[in-house]
Amino acid sequence: MLATIAQITLPAIVVFTTLFGVMARGNPKPGGVALFLRVGLAGLALSLGLFYLVTKTGAFSPGAAHVLTNVYRGIGMVGGILVVMAAIGVMLKRER
């Protein structure tokens, strides 16, 4: 149980911290809603790529596939949450 929680949360924390750091750079710097949307969509794309590698190609052993299944679930959940938060931010900006 604890290993599953660690497999879901720890890679997602590392990946999204890195994505926020890399995508926050730029000229001009992206704002809050745009940054959340970019990072969320990149996370969803990464999750879909891992999903394809694990389920369709069979390139990993069953033990590694089980771990990577938890990893893409965690990255996909956080990416989805960020996209929803960005959508809510866009709706709130339009109300002003």
Contacts in CASP RR format, 6 or more apart in sequence:
PFRMAT RR
TARGET T0000
AUTHOR 0000-0000-0000
METHOD contacts of the structure
MODEL  1
MLATIAQITLPAIVVFTTLFGVMARGNPKPGGVALFLRVGLAGLALSLGL
FYLVTKTGAFSPGAAHVLTNVYRGIGMVGGILVVMAAIGVMLKRER
4 70 0 8 1.000
7 67 0 8 1.000
7 70 0 8 1.000
7 71 0 8 1.000
8 70 0 8 1.000
8 71 0 8 1.000
8 73 0 8 1.000
8 74 0 8 1.000
8 77 0 8 1.000
9 74 0 8 1.000
11 71 0 8 1.000
11 74 0 8 1.000
11 75 0 8 1.000
12 71 0 8 1.000
12 74 0 8 1.000
12 75 0 8 1.000
12 76 0 8 1.000
12 77 0 8 1.000
12 78 0 8 1.000
15 43 0 8 1.000
15 46 0 8 1.000
15 75 0 8 1.000
16 39 0 8 1.000
16 43 0 8 1.000
16 75 0 8 1.000
16 78 0 8 1.000
16 79 0 8 1.000
16 82 0 8 1.000
19 39 0 8 1.000
19 40 0 8 1.000
19 42 0 8 1.000
19 43 0 8 1.000
20 35 0 8 1.000
20 39 0 8 1.000
23 30 0 8 1.000
23 35 0 8 1.000
23 38 0 8 1.000
23 39 0 8 1.000
23 42 0 8 1.000
24 30 0 8 1.000
24 35 0 8 1.000
30 38 0 8 1.000
33 86 0 8 1.000
33 89 0 8 1.000
33 90 0 8 1.000
33 93 0 8 1.000
34 86 0 8 1.000
36 82 0 8 1.000
36 83 0 8 1.000
36 85 0 8 1.000
36 86 0 8 1.000
37 82 0 8 1.000
37 83 0 8 1.000
37 86 0 8 1.000
37 87 0 8 1.000
37 90 0 8 1.000
39 79 0 8 1.000
39 82 0 8 1.000
40 78 0 8 1.000
40 79 0 8 1.000
40 80 0 8 1.000
40 82 0 8 1.000
40 83 0 8 1.000
40 86 0 8 1.000
41 79 0 8 1.000
41 83 0 8 1.000
43 75 0 8 1.000
43 76 0 8 1.000
43 78 0 8 1.000
43 79 0 8 1.000
43 82 0 8 1.000
44 76 0 8 1.000
44 79 0 8 1.000
44 80 0 8 1.000
44 83 0 8 1.000
46 75 0 8 1.000
47 72 0 8 1.000
47 73 0 8 1.000
47 74 0 8 1.000
47 75 0 8 1.000
47 76 0 8 1.000
47 79 0 8 1.000
49 72 0 8 1.000
50 68 0 8 1.000
50 71 0 8 1.000
50 72 0 8 1.000
50 75 0 8 1.000
51 72 0 8 1.000
53 59 0 8 1.000
53 60 0 8 1.000
53 68 0 8 1.000
54 60 0 8 1.000
54 65 0 8 1.000
54 68 0 8 1.000
54 69 0 8 1.000
54 72 0 8 1.000
58 65 0 8 1.000
60 68 0 8 1.000
END
